[in-house]
Structures are given as structure tokens and as C-alpha cells.
Amino acid sequence: MDEQERFDKGMEVRRAVLGDAHVDRTRKNINEHNEEFQNLITRYAWGEIWTRPGLPRHTRSLITIAMMVALNRSEELKLHLRAAANNGVSRDEIKEVLLQSAIYCGVPAANSAFHLAEEVFNAMDADAK
């Protein structure tokens, strides 16, 4: 697969997971300082890793949520909490990941993640109305 094919596959998966609105906002804000980075993550995070057949997207979402808790990356955690629904992840499954994160990442990290998840879920519910 060449770089353009990897980018195209990555963009397809990125849109499926994160949603067109998010990707369109991101693409709209590309400039000379971040264009190479955005292309890199589209090719490699989305086109190389998220397209691999070894794990379903559902599992990749759960793993990503746990890693964002461990790394204390709240903005990315919010993004992937919302995106998980696009991969068929239930709120109960997210709760289980956050509970397990309390043991392996620490109670403060999980506490923060639970608060963030509640904020994201409330916003999603409001958007659905």
C-alpha cells in the first residue's frame, strides 16, 4: 500500500470512528504548521493501525479509552468517549474500562475520567434531543 492509499483508508476509518463533523472541523483548521502532522496521524494512526484486522474497532476503542485515562489526556479521552458509540461500545462497557482503570491507572485518574464521561454523555444526550 502506498502513502496515498494509506491516507485514503485512514481518512475513511477516521470519519467512521470520529464522525464527519469532527473530521471536517479538523480538516478546515489545517494550516502550514499542522498539515504534516494531520496527514501523519491520518496515514499511520488511522490508515495503518485502526485498519489492521487483528482487533475489531470496538476493542480498539476500549483500549484507546484506557490509554487516554492512563496518560491523563482529557481532550483525547473526550473525543474517544464520544467516538466509541460509533464503534458499538456501550456506556456500560466504558464504565467497566474506567473501573479497571482505577486499579491499573489510579483512582484519581479514573475519578477524573468518570466525571469527563458523564459530561460527554450528557452532551451527547442533549444533542440527540
C-alpha positions as CSV (number, residue, x, y, z in Angstrom):
1,M,0.0,0.0,0.0
2,D,1.4,3.4,-0.9
3,E,1.2,6.5,1.2
4,Q,-1.9,7.9,-0.7
5,E,-3.8,4.6,-0.3
6,R,-2.9,4.6,3.4
7,F,-4.1,8.2,3.7
8,D,-7.4,7.4,1.9
9,K,-8.0,4.3,4.0
10,G,-7.1,6.3,7.1
11,M,-9.5,9.1,6.2
12,E,-12.3,6.5,5.7
13,V,-11.7,5.0,9.1
14,R,-11.2,8.3,10.8
15,R,-14.5,9.6,9.5
16,A,-16.3,6.3,10.5
17,V,-14.9,6.4,14.1
18,L,-14.8,10.2,14.8
19,G,-17.6,11.3,12.6
20,D,-17.7,13.6,9.6
21,A,-18.3,16.7,11.7
22,H,-15.2,16.3,13.7
23,V,-13.0,15.4,10.8
24,D,-14.4,18.3,8.7
25,R,-13.6,20.7,11.6
26,T,-10.1,19.4,11.8
27,R,-9.5,19.5,8.1
28,K,-10.9,23.1,8.0
29,N,-8.3,24.1,10.5
30,I,-5.3,22.7,8.7
31,N,-2.5,25.2,8.1
32,E,1.2,25.2,7.3
33,H,2.1,24.4,10.9
34,N,-0.1,21.3,11.4
35,E,-0.7,19.9,7.9
36,E,2.1,17.4,8.0
37,F,1.0,16.2,11.5
38,Q,-2.6,15.8,10.4
39,N,-1.5,13.8,7.4
40,L,0.8,11.7,9.5
41,I,-1.9,10.7,12.0
42,T,-4.4,10.0,9.2
43,R,-1.9,7.7,7.5
44,Y,-0.5,5.9,10.5
45,A,-2.9,6.1,13.4
46,W,-6.0,5.6,11.2
47,G,-4.6,4.1,8.0
48,E,-2.1,1.7,9.5
49,I,-3.3,0.8,13.0
50,W,-7.1,1.2,13.0
51,T,-7.4,-0.7,9.7
52,R,-5.5,-3.7,10.9
53,P,-7.6,-6.9,11.0
54,G,-6.2,-8.2,14.4
55,L,-8.7,-6.3,16.6
56,P,-12.2,-5.0,15.9
57,R,-12.8,-1.3,16.2
58,H,-14.9,-1.9,19.2
59,T,-11.9,-3.3,21.1
60,R,-9.6,-0.6,19.7
61,S,-12.0,2.0,21.2
62,L,-11.9,0.4,24.6
63,I,-8.1,0.1,24.6
64,T,-7.8,3.7,23.5
65,I,-10.1,4.9,26.2
66,A,-8.0,3.1,28.8
67,M,-4.8,4.5,27.4
68,M,-6.1,8.0,27.5
69,V,-7.0,7.6,31.1
70,A,-3.6,6.2,31.9
71,L,-1.9,9.1,30.1
72,N,-4.2,11.8,31.5
73,R,-5.1,13.0,28.0
74,S,-8.6,14.5,28.7
75,E,-9.1,16.1,25.3
76,E,-8.4,12.9,23.5
77,L,-10.4,10.9,26.1
78,K,-13.4,13.1,25.4
79,L,-13.0,12.6,21.7
80,H,-12.8,8.8,22.1
81,L,-15.6,8.5,24.6
82,R,-17.9,10.1,22.0
83,A,-16.4,8.1,19.1
84,A,-16.8,4.8,21.0
85,A,-20.5,4.9,20.3
86,N,-19.7,4.8,16.5
87,N,-17.9,1.5,17.2
88,G,-20.8,-0.1,19.1
89,V,-19.3,0.4,22.5
90,S,-21.9,0.7,25.2
91,R,-21.8,3.1,28.2
92,D,-21.7,0.0,30.5
93,E,-18.6,-1.2,28.7
94,I,-17.0,2.2,29.1
95,K,-17.9,2.1,32.8
96,E,-16.1,-1.3,33.1
97,V,-13.0,0.1,31.4
98,L,-13.0,3.1,33.8
99,L,-13.4,0.9,36.8
100,Q,-10.5,-1.3,35.7
101,S,-8.5,1.9,35.0
102,A,-9.0,2.8,38.7
103,I,-6.9,-0.3,39.6
104,Y,-4.2,0.0,37.0
105,C,-4.0,3.8,36.4
106,G,-5.1,5.1,39.8
107,V,-8.2,6.2,41.5
108,P,-7.7,9.9,40.7
109,A,-7.3,9.2,37.0
110,A,-10.4,7.1,36.9
111,N,-12.3,9.6,39.0
112,S,-11.5,12.3,36.5
113,A,-12.4,10.0,33.6
114,F,-15.8,9.2,35.2
115,H,-16.5,12.9,35.5
116,L,-15.4,13.5,32.0
117,A,-17.6,10.6,30.7
118,E,-20.6,12.0,32.5
119,E,-20.0,15.4,30.8
120,V,-19.6,13.8,27.4
121,F,-22.7,11.5,27.8
122,N,-24.8,14.4,28.9
123,A,-23.8,16.5,25.9
124,M,-24.4,13.5,23.6
125,D,-27.9,13.0,25.1
126,A,-28.6,16.8,24.7
127,D,-27.5,16.6,21.1
128,A,-29.8,13.7,20.5
129,K,-32.9,15.6,21.6
